[in-house]
Structures are given as C-alpha cells and as structure tokens.
Amino acid sequence: MFPVSAPVMRAQYGFTLIEMVVVVAIFGGLMALGIPSMSAWVMSNKAAYANEFYMEGFRAARLQAIGHNAPSRIVLTSNDTTGQMDWQVDICFPVAGSPCTGVSGNWSTPTTAAANDPDSGTKYTSIKRSADILPSTSVIAPTLLPTNAYAVYYTALGWVDTSYANRLTRLQLDPLPAYAAQLPTTAIAITLAGMPIRCNVGSAVTDSRGCPP
C-alpha cells in the first residue's frame, strides 16, 4: 500500500488593507481628473445640440412653406425653464381680404389646423419644440438680431418674406464668461432664400464663413 500523502496547502491570495487603500486612492485621483473632463464633454455636446435644435426649426419652416405651397412662419418664445427659445412653425392659407401677415391671417396652432387648408386628408397643425433639454442661459445666452425680432416669415416658395419688417435675421449663442474657454460663440443666419446657415461671428466681411451684415 502506498502511504497517504499530506494534503497540499494552497496559498491564499487577496488584498491587504494597505493595498486596498492604495487602489482607492488611485481610483479617487482618476475620478477627480475624469469628472471635470466628462462634465466639459457633456456641456460641449449640449451646446452643439442647441445649434441643431434651432437649425431644425428654420429648416422645418421653409420646408412646410414649400410642401404646402403656402406662407409659413417660425416664432421663437422664451422657455420658462432654461431661458432658451422654444420654437413653433405655423402655416397659413391666404384668402381674399385676409392675407397671411404678422397681424392677420388664419394661422395654424399646435391644436388647430389653418383655415382654408385645401388638403383633403390630415390637416396640418403647427410643429412646436420645447427648449427644456438645452443648457440654461447661465451657460449660453441666445441673442435674437435685430433687437426685438422673434420670427421669420416665409413665402410659399420658401423665400423669406421681406415685407415683414421686424424679421429675425440671426440667432447668436454666446457662452457666459465661465464657459468661454470651453464653448465657442456660434450663430445661425437666415438668408433671403430662407436657408439657415452657420456663420462665424467677428469674421471679416470678405470671409465667406462670416455672418452676413
């Protein structure tokens, strides 16, 4: 018979208290470095989305005019939560004695279709988007130019209706001083052809990337 050998003792491995303290300290240092970077990245993406949010509105207004062969408009109003601008796209079908202007016309609303809509199917109701998701005005501040302008009116061909005197020509987003190093100043200009374009504020007039005067 073979002798029974003694059981082999296996070494037990694990973290000592000192090793755990070191790991926690390293992890805390990495978090301290990473959280500000992550916060800046999130803020930068939210600011970039603000541009897309407003571009979407101007594009929609122009496309609705062309698609319905009728005047349209985009109206910007202050958002109670963020201080940014909500937008709403309406259309109108003019009839004799009731043109579609800033003071008259049977414009659509989010719950009511425009009067005299010739579409025999589903009638168009206004598109409204809330700026709740955008950074607040403590981060980026919107400026509507010229002062007190808040709407763009479009003809049925999708061109800007220049007969509306106080028309919006530019929307500018300026980061507040605390965020100026992280976020650039951006702007959206609306051309007479009704196209929204991004432009660089402060560029020379001869620079094609600059904002129209």
TORKE-276182 format. One line per field, with one value per residue: residue number from 1; z, y, x of N, C-alpha, C, O, CB in turn. Coordinates in steps of 0.1 Angstrom, whole numbers, m for minus. Atoms other than C-alpha are relative to their C-alpha. Glycine has a CB too. Example, Ala and Ser with C-alpha at 12.3 -4.5 7.8 and 13.67 -1.06 7.14 Angstrom:
REM TORKE-276182
num <- c(1	2)
n_c3 <- c(0	0)
n_c2 <- c(m12	m11)
n_c1 <- c(9	m9)
ca_c3 <- c(78	71)
ca_c2 <- c(m45	m11)
ca_c1 <- c(123	137)
c_c3 <- c(0	8)
c_c2 <- c(12	11)
c_c1 <- c(9	m8)
o_c3 <- c(7	9)
o_c2 <- c(12	22)
o_c1 <- c(19	m3)
cb_c3 <- c(12	m14)
cb_c2 <- c(0	5)
cb_c1 <- c(m10	4)
END
This chain:
REM TORKE-276182
num <- c(1	2	3	4	5	6	7	8	9	10	11	12	13	14	15	16	17	18	19	20	21	22	23	24	25	26	27	28	29	30	31	32	33	34	35	36	37	38	39	40	41	42	43	44	45	46	47	48	49	50	51	52	53	54	55	56	57	58	59	60	61	62	63	64	65	66	67	68	69	70	71	72	73	74	75	76	77	78	79	80	81	82	83	84	85	86	87	88	89	90	91	92	93	94	95	96	97	98	99	100	101	102	103	104	105	106	107	108	109	110	111	112	113	114	115	116	117	118	119	120	121	122	123	124	125	126	127	128	129	130	131	132	133	134	135	136	137	138	139	140	141	142	143	144	145	146	147	148	149	150	151	152	153	154	155	156	157	158	159	160	161	162	163	164	165	166	167	168	169	170	171	172	173	174	175	176	177	178	179	180	181	182	183	184	185	186	187	188	189	190	191	192	193	194	195	196	197	198	199	200	201	202	203	204	205	206	207	208	209	210	211	212	213)
n_c3 <- c(0	1	m11	3	m1	m7	9	4	m5	11	m5	1	4	m2	m2	m14	m3	6	15	3	m1	11	11	m2	2	15	6	m3	8	14	1	m2	13	10	m2	7	15	4	m1	11	13	0	3	14	9	m2	7	14	3	0	14	8	m5	7	14	3	1	12	11	1	4	14	6	m1	10	14	0	1	10	m8	m9	m13	m9	m13	m11	m11	m13	m11	m8	m14	m8	4	5	14	8	6	13	5	15	4	14	2	13	2	9	3	m11	m12	3	m11	m4	m14	m8	5	6	m8	m1	m8	m13	m3	m2	10	13	6	8	15	4	11	m1	m3	m10	m13	1	m7	m12	m2	m7	m11	m7	m13	m3	m13	0	3	m12	m4	4	m9	7	13	0	14	4	12	8	m8	m13	m1	10	m6	10	14	9	13	10	4	7	m10	m2	m11	3	m4	m4	m14	m3	m12	1	m6	10	m6	m13	m5	m13	m7	m13	m10	m3	m7	10	12	4	4	10	9	4	13	5	11	8	9	13	7	6	m10	m5	m12	2	m11	4	m11	m5	m1	11	9	10	12	m4	4	m12	m9	0	9	m8)
n_c2 <- c(m12	m13	m9	m11	m12	m11	m9	m11	m13	m10	m14	m9	m13	m10	m14	m4	m13	m10	1	m5	m14	m5	1	m10	m13	m2	m1	m13	m10	1	m6	m15	m5	4	m6	m13	2	5	m11	m9	7	0	m13	m4	7	m7	m13	3	4	m13	m4	9	m2	m12	2	9	m8	m8	9	5	m11	m1	12	m1	m9	6	12	m4	m11	m10	m7	7	m9	6	m10	4	m5	4	12	m4	8	m2	m13	1	m4	10	m4	5	m2	m1	m3	m8	0	m13	m2	m14	m8	5	5	6	m9	1	m5	6	13	11	9	13	1	14	7	m3	m1	m12	m1	1	9	8	14	7	10	m5	m14	m3	m8	m6	7	m8	7	m6	m1	5	8	m8	m6	m12	m12	m1	6	m7	m10	m3	m14	m1	m12	m12	m1	2	9	14	9	m1	4	5	0	14	6	3	m11	m9	m11	m12	m10	0	m10	4	14	5	3	8	4	2	7	m4	6	m9	0	12	11	m5	8	13	0	m12	m7	5	m8	5	m11	4	m7	m4	12	7	11	m4	4	m3	m10	m3	m14	m7	2	m11	0	8	14	7	7	m10	m3	m11	m13)
n_c1 <- c(9	m7	3	9	m8	6	7	m8	5	m1	m2	12	m4	11	m5	m2	7	m9	2	13	0	m7	9	11	m6	m3	13	5	m7	5	13	m1	m5	10	13	1	m1	13	10	m2	5	15	4	m3	10	13	m1	1	14	8	m1	9	14	5	m1	12	12	0	1	14	9	m2	6	14	5	m1	9	15	2	8	m9	m3	m8	m6	1	m8	5	m9	3	1	m9	m14	m2	m2	12	8	4	13	2	14	3	12	5	7	12	3	3	m7	m14	m7	m11	m3	11	13	m1	5	m12	2	m5	m3	12	10	m5	3	12	m1	m10	6	m4	12	m4	m3	m3	m13	m1	m13	m10	m5	m11	m4	m14	m3	m12	m12	m6	7	m6	m12	m11	0	11	4	2	7	m3	m2	6	15	5	2	7	m4	11	m5	10	4	m12	m10	m9	4	9	m6	10	1	m11	m8	m3	m12	m10	m10	1	m13	m1	m13	m3	m3	m14	m6	m1	m6	m12	5	10	m2	12	5	11	7	6	10	m2	12	5	7	m9	m8	m15	m9	m10	m9	2	m12	m9	0	11	m5	m1	12	5	6	15	5	2)
ca_c3 <- c(0	m7	21	22	15	35	19	m1	14	m13	m7	m2	m20	m15	m10	22	38	26	m10	m9	4	m24	m50	m36	m36	m73	m83	m65	m83	m117	m109	m98	m132	m152	m138	m149	m184	m186	m175	m201	m228	m218	m218	m251	m267	m252	m266	m300	m299	m293	m328	m343	m323	m339	m373	m373	m367	m395	m419	m410	m415	m450	m459	m447	m469	m500	m491	m487	m513	m486	m463	m432	m402	m372	m340	m311	m275	m242	m224	m187	m175	m194	m207	m242	m271	m278	m315	m333	m371	m384	m419	m433	m464	m476	m490	m504	m477	m452	m461	m440	m422	m387	m377	m397	m412	m400	m389	m376	m340	m323	m318	m347	m384	m405	m421	m458	m458	m493	m482	m482	m458	m425	m419	m408	m372	m360	m350	m316	m299	m263	m253	m220	m230	m239	m215	m195	m201	m172	m197	m232	m238	m270	m288	m314	m341	m348	m313	m305	m336	m328	m361	m397	m423	m455	m488	m505	m524	m492	m495	m466	m467	m466	m462	m426	m413	m379	m392	m374	m394	m369	m338	m318	m289	m266	m238	m205	m192	m170	m201	m227	m227	m233	m257	m288	m298	m326	m348	m373	m401	m422	m459	m481	m498	m465	m458	m423	m423	m396	m396	m376	m355	m359	m391	m418	m443	m471	m452	m467	m432	m416	m407	m432	m421)
ca_c2 <- c(0	35	59	86	119	150	174	201	235	261	297	321	353	386	423	436	467	488	476	484	519	525	513	535	565	559	554	586	605	592	602	637	641	624	640	676	663	644	674	696	670	667	705	709	683	701	734	718	703	739	747	717	724	759	748	721	748	771	742	729	764	766	730	735	765	747	715	732	759	784	810	797	813	803	821	819	824	822	789	793	765	772	807	794	798	774	774	769	765	776	778	799	798	834	843	875	901	880	879	860	886	892	909	889	856	823	807	771	763	731	721	737	734	765	777	770	742	725	692	667	644	651	688	704	716	736	720	731	722	729	741	722	700	728	743	772	808	805	786	800	831	834	868	875	900	926	936	926	904	869	855	847	846	826	829	798	794	791	825	850	874	907	926	916	945	931	898	878	876	860	839	840	818	833	813	831	841	810	788	809	787	756	767	789	816	803	819	809	834	832	840	857	824	811	788	788	788	786	816	828	859	885	872	897	908	892	859	835	819	852	863	885	922)
ca_c1 <- c(0	11	14	m12	5	m3	m28	m11	m16	m25	m15	m44	m41	m61	m58	m42	m57	m27	m32	m69	m62	m37	m62	m90	m66	m56	m93	m102	m75	m86	m122	m111	m93	m121	m152	m144	m134	m166	m187	m170	m177	m214	m217	m200	m224	m254	m242	m237	m272	m285	m273	m291	m322	m326	m314	m342	m368	m357	m354	m389	m405	m390	m400	m435	m440	m427	m446	m480	m474	m485	m469	m452	m435	m413	m419	m395	m406	m387	m386	m396	m372	m339	m344	m336	m360	m388	m399	m432	m438	m472	m487	m515	m537	m545	m579	m593	m594	m573	m536	m512	m491	m478	m511	m537	m544	m558	m525	m524	m517	m505	m541	m559	m554	m552	m584	m590	m565	m571	m556	m585	m565	m550	m549	m516	m512	m483	m450	m438	m405	m395	m360	m362	m333	m309	m283	m297	m289	m263	m242	m251	m272	m293	m294	m320	m310	m321	m332	m369	m371	m385	m400	m392	m420	m416	m434	m450	m417	m397	m380	m380	m409	m392	m425	m424	m403	m392	m379	m353	m320	m297	m297	m265	m254	m228	m212	m210	m176	m172	m176	m159	m128	m149	m176	m173	m197	m219	m245	m272	m281	m312	m305	m331	m335	m348	m318	m303	m265	m239	m216	m186	m192	m165	m150	m141	m168	m147	m146	m172	m176	m186	m221	m240	m241)
c_c3 <- c(0	11	m4	2	7	m10	m3	4	m11	7	m3	m3	1	2	15	1	m7	m15	m4	1	m12	m13	0	m3	m15	m7	3	m8	m14	m1	1	m14	m11	0	m7	m15	m5	0	m11	m13	m1	m4	m14	m10	1	m8	m15	m5	m1	m15	m9	3	m8	m15	m5	m2	m13	m13	m2	m5	m15	m8	0	m10	m14	m1	m1	m10	7	9	13	9	11	10	12	13	11	8	15	8	m3	m4	m15	m7	m5	m15	m4	m15	m3	m15	m1	m15	m3	m9	m2	13	13	m4	12	3	15	8	m5	m6	9	1	8	14	3	1	m11	m13	m6	m8	m15	m5	m11	1	5	11	13	0	9	13	3	7	11	7	12	2	14	1	m2	13	4	m4	10	m7	m14	m1	m15	m2	m13	m7	m12	13	m1	m12	6	m10	m14	m7	m13	m10	m4	m7	9	1	12	m5	5	3	15	6	11	0	6	m11	6	14	5	14	6	13	10	4	6	m10	m13	m5	m6	m12	m9	m2	m14	m4	m12	m7	m9	m13	m6	m7	10	6	13	m2	13	m4	12	3	0	m11	m10	m10	m12	3	m3	12	9	m1	m9	8	3)
c_c2 <- c(12	8	12	13	11	9	12	13	11	14	8	14	10	13	3	14	11	1	6	16	7	0	10	14	2	2	14	11	0	6	15	6	m2	7	14	m1	m5	11	9	m6	0	14	4	m7	7	13	m3	m4	13	5	m8	2	12	m2	m9	9	8	m8	m4	11	1	m12	0	9	m6	m12	2	11	11	7	m7	10	m9	11	m6	7	m5	m12	3	m8	4	14	0	3	m13	5	m7	4	m1	2	7	0	13	m1	15	7	m4	m5	m6	9	m2	5	m6	m13	m11	m10	m12	2	m15	m9	2	2	14	0	m1	m9	m9	m15	m8	m11	6	14	3	8	4	m10	8	m9	8	0	m5	m7	8	5	13	12	4	m6	7	9	2	15	0	13	2	0	0	m8	m14	m9	2	m5	m4	1	m15	m6	m3	11	8	11	13	11	0	7	m5	m14	m3	m4	m8	m4	m4	m6	3	m7	11	m1	m13	m12	4	m8	m14	0	12	7	m5	8	m7	13	m6	8	4	m11	m10	m11	5	m5	3	10	3	15	7	m2	12	m1	m8	m15	m7	m7	10	2	12	12	2)
c_c1 <- c(9	m3	m8	8	m8	m7	9	m7	2	0	m13	4	m12	7	2	m7	8	m3	m14	0	7	m9	m11	6	2	m14	m6	7	m4	m14	1	5	m11	m13	m1	1	m13	m11	2	m5	m15	m5	2	m10	m13	0	m1	m14	m9	0	m10	m14	m6	0	m12	m12	0	m2	m15	m9	1	m7	m15	m6	0	m10	m15	m3	m8	10	2	7	5	0	7	m5	9	m5	1	10	15	3	4	m13	m7	m3	m13	m1	m15	m1	m14	m4	m7	m12	m2	m4	7	13	6	12	2	m12	m13	3	m4	12	m4	6	3	m12	m11	6	m3	m13	3	11	m6	3	m13	3	2	4	13	m3	14	10	6	11	4	15	4	14	13	7	m7	8	12	12	2	m12	m4	m3	m7	3	m9	m8	m15	m5	m2	m7	6	m12	5	m12	m3	12	12	10	m5	m9	5	m10	m2	12	9	4	13	10	11	m3	14	0	13	2	3	14	6	2	6	12	m4	m9	2	m13	m4	m12	m7	m6	m10	1	m14	m7	m7	9	7	14	7	10	9	m1	14	10	m1	m11	4	1	m14	m7	m6	m15	m3	m2	m14)
o_c3 <- c(6	16	m15	13	7	m21	5	1	m16	16	m14	4	0	2	23	m9	m12	m21	m14	m7	m16	m20	m10	m9	m20	m16	m6	m12	m21	m11	m6	m17	m20	m10	m14	m22	m16	m9	m17	m21	m12	m12	m20	m20	m9	m14	m23	m16	m8	m20	m17	m6	m13	m22	m16	m11	m19	m22	m13	m12	m22	m18	m9	m16	m21	m11	m8	m11	2	12	18	4	15	8	16	13	10	11	20	19	7	m3	m21	m2	m12	m17	m1	m19	m1	m22	9	m24	2	m18	5	20	23	m5	23	m3	22	20	1	m7	21	m6	17	17	m6	0	m12	m15	m1	m15	m19	m16	m9	m7	15	16	18	m8	19	13	m2	15	9	10	12	m2	19	11	1	23	m5	m8	8	m2	m17	3	m23	6	m23	0	m19	16	m10	m12	14	m6	m17	m5	m19	m7	1	m9	5	9	16	m15	17	8	20	5	10	9	7	m21	m2	22	m1	22	1	22	7	1	3	m7	m23	m17	m13	m21	m4	1	m23	4	m20	m1	m14	m13	m1	m10	6	15	13	m6	20	m15	24	m5	5	m12	m9	m13	m18	m7	3	12	19	m11	m10	20	9)
o_c2 <- c(13	9	17	15	10	11	18	16	13	17	6	20	6	15	m1	20	21	11	13	23	17	10	17	22	13	11	20	21	11	13	22	17	6	11	17	6	0	11	14	1	3	16	11	m1	8	17	5	m1	13	9	m3	1	11	2	m6	7	9	m4	m5	8	3	m10	m5	7	m5	m14	m5	15	17	1	m14	21	m20	22	m17	19	m16	m13	9	m3	6	18	11	7	m21	17	m18	15	m11	7	7	0	15	m9	23	3	2	m17	m4	9	m11	2	m3	m18	m10	m21	m12	11	m23	m21	m5	9	21	m10	3	m8	m16	m22	m5	m17	14	18	m4	18	m3	m18	20	m21	20	m10	m2	m7	2	6	20	11	14	m4	12	5	5	22	m6	24	m8	m10	7	m9	m18	m20	12	m15	2	0	m24	m19	m8	10	8	17	15	22	10	2	m4	m21	5	m10	m15	3	m12	m3	m1	m6	21	m11	m17	m21	m4	m9	m20	m9	23	2	m6	15	m14	20	m17	20	m1	m11	m20	m18	16	m16	13	9	1	24	1	5	20	m12	m14	m22	m3	m10	7	m3	21	11	12)
o_c1 <- c(20	m15	m7	14	m21	m1	17	m19	13	m7	m19	12	m23	19	m6	m10	2	m4	m15	m7	2	m10	m14	m1	0	m15	m12	0	m6	m17	m7	1	m13	m19	m10	m6	m18	m19	m8	m10	m20	m14	m6	m14	m21	m10	m7	m18	m18	m11	m18	m23	m17	m9	m18	m20	m11	m9	m21	m18	m9	m14	m21	m17	m9	m16	m22	m14	m18	21	m7	11	0	5	5	m7	15	m17	11	14	22	14	5	m23	m1	m2	m16	2	m21	9	m22	5	m19	m13	4	m13	5	15	2	22	m4	m12	m24	14	m3	12	m13	13	0	m11	m21	16	m12	m16	13	16	m16	m3	m19	m6	m6	14	15	m10	23	6	10	9	5	22	14	20	24	0	m13	19	19	23	12	m23	5	m8	m2	2	m11	m16	m21	m18	6	m10	11	m18	15	m23	4	12	22	20	m17	m6	4	m6	m8	23	21	3	22	7	18	m9	21	m8	24	m7	9	21	17	9	7	14	3	m8	5	m24	4	m18	0	m13	m9	m1	m24	m19	m12	4	13	16	4	15	5	1	23	20	m11	m16	m5	3	m24	m19	m12	m21	4	m5	m17)
cb_c3 <- c(12	m14	7	10	m14	9	6	m16	13	m9	m7	13	m15	12	m6	3	15	3	m5	10	13	m3	m1	14	7	m5	5	15	1	m4	12	11	m4	0	14	4	m3	9	14	0	0	13	10	m4	4	15	3	m4	11	9	m6	2	15	4	m4	11	12	m1	1	15	7	m4	6	14	0	m2	12	14	m12	9	3	m1	6	m3	4	m2	3	10	m4	5	m4	m11	8	m4	m11	8	m10	8	m8	7	m9	5	m3	m6	7	m10	3	7	m6	m4	m3	3	0	m10	m5	m6	7	m8	11	13	14	4	m9	m10	4	m5	12	m13	10	m12	m5	7	6	m9	12	8	m10	10	m9	12	m2	5	m10	m9	m3	16	0	14	m2	m12	6	m3	0	2	m4	m8	8	0	m13	12	0	m3	m1	2	m13	m8	m11	m4	m13	7	5	m10	m8	6	4	13	m15	9	m5	m1	1	0	m2	2	m1	13	9	11	m3	2	12	11	6	m14	m1	1	m4	4	m7	6	m10	m10	m8	m5	m10	13	m12	6	m5	m5	14	13	m8	m8	m3	m4	14	m11	7	m3	14	m8	m8)
cb_c2 <- c(0	7	5	0	5	8	5	0	5	m1	7	m1	0	m3	10	1	2	m2	m14	m6	4	m8	m14	m1	1	m13	m11	3	m3	m14	m5	3	m7	m14	1	9	m9	m12	7	3	m15	m4	10	m5	m15	2	7	m12	m9	10	m1	m15	3	12	m8	m10	9	8	m12	m4	13	1	m12	3	13	m5	m9	4	m4	m7	14	m13	11	m6	3	4	m4	12	m12	m3	m15	m10	7	m14	9	m2	m2	5	m10	12	m13	15	m12	10	m7	1	0	m11	12	m15	14	9	15	10	m3	m7	8	m11	6	m1	2	13	m10	4	13	14	m9	5	m2	m7	m8	m8	9	8	m8	13	m5	4	m2	m7	14	m9	m11	12	3	0	11	m6	m15	m10	13	m8	8	m2	0	12	12	14	0	1	3	m9	12	m15	8	0	9	m12	9	6	m3	5	m2	m15	13	4	m4	m13	13	7	m13	14	m16	16	m10	m3	11	m4	m6	15	m2	m7	1	m5	16	m15	14	m10	8	1	m8	12	m8	m7	m4	m7	7	m13	13	m3	0	m3	m13	1	14	6	m2	m10	m8	14	2	m4	11)
cb_c1 <- c(m10	m3	13	m13	4	10	m13	2	7	m12	12	m9	5	m9	m9	15	m1	14	1	m11	8	13	m7	m6	13	7	m9	1	15	0	m8	10	12	m2	m4	12	11	m5	2	15	5	m5	7	14	m1	m3	13	10	m5	5	14	4	m1	8	13	m2	0	13	9	m4	4	14	6	m5	9	14	3	m4	m7	m11	m5	7	m8	14	m15	15	m15	2	9	m14	m2	4	11	6	4	m14	11	m12	8	m7	0	2	m9	10	m12	m11	m15	m9	8	5	m4	11	m1	m6	14	m13	11	7	m11	8	m6	m7	m6	12	m8	3	5	5	11	m5	12	11	m12	9	m7	m1	11	m11	12	m7	5	m11	m1	m3	15	m2	m10	m3	m3	1	4	m13	13	m15	15	m5	5	m6	9	m9	m15	13	m10	4	5	m12	5	7	0	13	m15	10	m13	m1	m6	m7	1	m3	6	14	m9	8	m2	0	12	m9	4	m10	m14	4	9	m7	m14	5	3	m4	4	m11	11	m14	8	2	11	m12	10	m7	6	6	m7	15	m7	7	m4	14	m4	13	4	2	11	7	m5	m12	6)
END
